Amino acid sequence: MKTTEKIANAKKRIDELERLIKYWNDSEQGNAKIVNFPIKIENKVS
């Protein structure tokens, strides 16, 4: 394998890792929004 092929493969792996990191960050932020919703608890006496 030539050096240029090694560099091309490394760039592909880096791009894939960057996409995964972005996906994980986006999913964590989405989960945080769901978890941090305010909850209203009403006490009703029947």
C-alpha positions as CSV (number, residue, x, y, z in Angstrom):
1,M,0.0,0.0,0.0
2,K,1.4,3.4,-1.0
3,T,1.6,6.3,1.3
4,T,-1.1,8.2,-0.6
5,E,-3.4,5.2,-0.2
6,K,-2.7,5.2,3.6
7,I,-3.4,8.9,3.8
8,A,-6.7,8.5,1.9
9,N,-7.8,5.7,4.2
10,A,-6.9,7.6,7.3
11,K,-8.9,10.6,6.1
12,K,-11.9,8.4,5.5
13,R,-11.6,7.0,9.0
14,I,-11.3,10.5,10.5
15,D,-14.4,11.7,8.6
16,E,-16.3,8.7,9.8
17,L,-15.3,9.3,13.4
18,E,-16.2,13.0,13.1
19,R,-19.7,12.0,11.9
20,L,-20.1,9.6,14.8
21,I,-19.0,12.2,17.3
22,K,-21.4,14.8,15.9
23,Y,-24.2,12.2,16.0
24,W,-23.4,11.3,19.6
25,N,-23.3,15.0,20.6
26,D,-26.6,15.7,18.9
27,S,-28.3,12.7,20.5
28,E,-27.0,13.7,24.0
29,Q,-28.4,17.2,23.5
30,G,-31.7,15.7,22.4
31,N,-31.8,13.5,25.5
32,A,-31.0,16.4,27.7
33,K,-33.9,18.3,26.3
34,I,-36.3,15.4,27.0
35,V,-34.9,14.8,30.5
36,N,-35.0,18.5,31.5
37,F,-38.7,19.1,30.6
38,P,-40.4,20.8,33.6
39,I,-42.8,18.6,35.3
40,K,-46.0,20.0,36.9
41,I,-47.4,18.0,39.8
42,E,-50.8,19.0,40.8
43,N,-52.3,17.9,44.1
44,K,-56.0,17.4,43.8
45,V,-58.2,16.3,46.6
46,S,-61.1,14.2,45.7
